Amino acid sequence: MAFTSPIQLTLHGATRDLVRINQDNYGSYWRAKYEYTGTPVEVLLKITHSKEGKSSAVMERHIVDITVTEYPTGADPLVYQCYTHIRQPLKGLVARGVELAGSITSWIDSKEAELIDWEN
């Protein structure tokens, strides 16, 4: 299964359409990549899924990574990155993973400025 391309994200007050640039079934670590290339910004969204552990304790891993590269005039590129890593037991309830991911995402959303300002 794959997300519909393009994926839309709002960055710098504008909607960016990230177009799928690969759908790699086990050929590389990142299963899917979506990209927006514009001026003066590039956006790369990567998604992967994997399993880890022994038969009695297999865990599923789901990772989403976004990198934004800005190209200011006359200056070096500025790179920003954010990623999330969801990990749950293979035999666990999907609803629990969804609840946990939603809970931490909501909390981070309410505390972004404080976190970036080194508060803990």
C-alpha positions, 0 to 999 in steps of 0.5 A: 500500500502507498499514500496517494501522490502528491502528499501536501504539506504546509511550509512557510505559509504555502502548500507544497506538493511532495511527489513520490520519487520512488516506491522501493519494495525492500530495495533500500532502507527507505521504502518511499520518498516524496520530494518537492523541489522549488525556489528557494526550498527543497523538501524530502519526506521519507518513510520506512517500515521494518521488524526487529527482534526474536520470534517471541518479541518481534517489534514493528518499526515505522519511521517518517523523516522530513528534511527541509533545505533552504537556499538563502541568497548568498549564504550556505544552505540551511537544513532542518530535519524532523522525524518520528519513530513508532515502535510496537509489538508485532502482536500488539493492538494497532489502536495502541500504537495509533493512540501513543503516536497521536498523544506524543504528536499532540503534546509536541505540537503544543510545546514546539517553541519550548522544545526548540528553545532547549526546555525540558 
